[in-house]
Amino acid sequence: MGFLDDSGYLYINGRIKDMIIRGGENIYPKEVEDFLMTHPSIAAAHVVGIPDTRLGERLAAYIKLKADDVLDTEAVKEYCKGKISHFKIPESIEFVPDFPRTVTGKVQ
């Protein structure tokens, strides 16, 4: 669960569930996040399910890049192709400057 504020900051309240169901396929966000973070330009990634009338849910990824690195959504999708299942590739990708964290370091 999460939301964007008026300034564009992403707040993640936690997961309602640990699994996203997309068209009958079970997807674990942590698995996709861990894969995305293998990209040399990605510092952090958070994947959530977004409601979809046809598939039930679709994947959205929020990505923080490493300092001075540049990446676009198509490059992220291309990086995923052939390395993870096609249904695990996020359809929506947004780049964020940072993730707000609690004092214990968890993403809010």
N, C-alpha and C positions, 0 to 999 in steps of 0.2 A: 504494500500500500504506500502510496506517495502522492505528492502534489507539487506543482510549481507555484511559487509566489509571484507577485507582480514584477519583481526584479529578475525573474528567471531562475531563481535558486530552487533546486530540487530538494524536497524534504521527504525522506523515506520513513514512514511510521513503523515499519515492520511488515512482515509477510502475513497475509491472511492464511495462506497455505504455502507449503513448500513445493508445490507442484502446479504447473500450468498445463491445462488440457487444451490442445490445439487440434481440432478436427479428429479427435479420438487418439491422438498421440500424447503420451505423458512426457513432459519436459520439466527437468529440474533446473531452476534459474541458476543455482550455484555452479552447476556443470558448465553452463554457457558462459557465466562470468569468469570462471577459471580459465576457460579456453580463450576468451577475448583478451585476458591479461597476459597471454603468451605473446601477443603482438608487441614488438619492441617500442612502439610509441604510446601504448596505453598504460597509464598509471593505475587506474581503477575503473571498474565497470559494475553496474547494477542492472539487472534484468528483471522486468516485471511483466505480468500479463495484463493486456488491455482487452476489454470486452469487444467481441466481434460477432455480428449477427449470423454470419455464415459458419465460422469455425468454432465459435464458443469463446475463444481467446486467441490473441496473437501476441507476439513478442515485441517488447520495446526495450531498447538498451540505452542507458545513460552512461556516457563515457567521459572520463577525465583523462586528458592527454598529459604526457610528460612535458616538462618545461621546454618551450621553444619547438616542440614537435607539431607537425601539421598533418592532418588526416581528414579525409572526407568519408561520407557514408558509403559511397560505392567502393572505396578502397577497403573498408571494413568488411563489407559483404563479399568482396572478391577474396579477401584473406580467409574467410570462413568456408568458401566453396571447396568441396572435396576433402575438407578436414573434419567437418562435423555434418551431421545429417541435415539435409535441406530444410526440414521443418524446424530445426533449431536455430536457423539463421534469423536474427531479428529483422522484422520488417520495418520497424521504425527505429532510427538511431538519432540520438541527440547528444551533442557535446556540451558538457557543463564545466564551469571553471573549478568547481569543488563540490564536495558533498558535506553538508552540515553534520557535525558529529557531537555526540554527548561527551561528557567528561571522561567516560570510560572508553571512548574511541569508536563506539557503535554509530553507524549512520542513522541520523534522525529521520 
